[in-house]
Amino acid sequence: MREPEYVAVNRESWTQANAEYTDRAAREEWSREGITWGQWHQPENEIRMLPDLAGKDVVELGCGTAYFGAWLKRAGARRVVGVDLTPAQLDTARRMDEELGVGLELIEANAEDVPLPDQSFDLVVSEYGASIWCDPKLWIAEAARLLRPEGELVFMRGTTLRNMCVPDSGPATDRLLLPQNGLYRIDWQDGDTAGTEFHPPFGEMFAILRDNGFELLDFRDLYAPEGAETHEYYAEPSAEWARKWPAEEIWRARLRPRSS
Amino acid sequence: MTHPNIEAWTRANADHTDARAEQAWAKDEIDWGVFRVPESELRALPDVAGKDVVELGCGTAYFGAWLKKRGAARVVGVDPTPAQLETARRCNEKFGLGLEFVEAFGEDVPLPDDSFEVAVSEYGASIWADPYKWIPEAARLLRPGGELVFLGNSTLVILCSPDEDVPATETLQRPQFGMHSFQWPNSGVEYHLPHGEWIRLLRANGFEILDLIEIQAPADAGTHTYYEYVTADWARQWPAEEIWRARLA
């Protein structure tokens, strides 16, 4: 498959973000105890959106510096493969993996076209990775291809509400700044940085999952916990906004047994 | 003392639904919600031919009447408001469709377990009954493999609706955190849950989610003259209504 033009745009923006933030944040993230979710690090043992990891083969689509995959490996996954399209982030991930001896495998690829065999994983995860930076019609189909029958897909992204209320630059509002039907693909520009994100609203995302053979098992809105502070680098929406309205959401789906 | 929802719907029947009932029963096409989006576009319903159907919160039962015309073997309309059931019975006699009616709340239906293949609710129990009670009732009434299809409001339109009796705005008027029941002015008690709560509730009651359709008002739709909680212009930009379709394992 020819690389879509937005892949280069997003690679550039993540090369810059890695230099500004994710490289220096990687050691703290990789060293974190247990698995946590999202900007406010809510523990998986409260959120409970992942299946049992023991002995599972896991692929993380859009792993960035791969801290999430590292947590899954330490929680008992047999094999964790991180896939990302930004070499700078993979360099950071490899450095951390060597330093901490976690034993991830890291592959440079677009999650819409992954050079890994069919039916080779029990779990696909994406935490602000392919889940917002890749075209869902393409990456969800790849997830279905990579999973064994009854394998699970768990991903996190920003909520539809957040995407309608947070402007390209400036603070989150309580106003609907965008219509819902324009959210599938958003090309943004903020100063020198540009990016392409994909945020199909709930019904559209549900239909993509269903059409690729997934059954929806669970869905959870995440709010900022009491006492949480606004994130140092991902500053919007603020903790105050995210206590009233959900900023992040987690989807959990299972591949239906293939009918012959 | 009468239940506030019975009071509200007795008034609404006198103001609007009684006068509108015969026209609605006379229609042959099924449509959904205040902007009347045709079922032929949305495809939210299973084939009802030969099926036993219960409508939870049927009001004047025009929706059940449409399903009977589509070949449902049996349609039972359940509603707590006597005035609306009187209107429904009058229409049923006039059109000779053979619906059955039961006066009851959707949370507690005096009908046996495993007695229906399809349960529907269009602005009925779906928003006027407590989901944590009526979803278990729907599961109890359905046979294994039976389907539940219901239409209610989107979370977004509820977030954008002011406390006053005026249409939804483009500003979030209330937090989503903890949303469940609502008391609007001059109205009864409504229930609205965010998507995650619906999904967990449906799955906890043995349902698999088959579809979730967020309805967009058609380009040529006008604002409803009686249900003015949202303008057509708003509902073209954001979903004001959604349909859930689920199947009992």
Interface residues (C-beta under 8 A of the other chain):
Chain A: L161 M164 C165 D174 R175 L176 P179 Q180 N181 P201 F202 G203 E204 F206 A207 R210 E215 L216 L217 D218 F219 R220 D221 Y223 R243 K244 W245 P246 E249
Chain B: L156 L159 C160 E170 T171 L172 P175 Q176 F177 P194 H195 G196 I199 R200 R203 E208 I209 L210 D211 L212 I213 E214 Q216 R236 Q237 W238 P239 E242
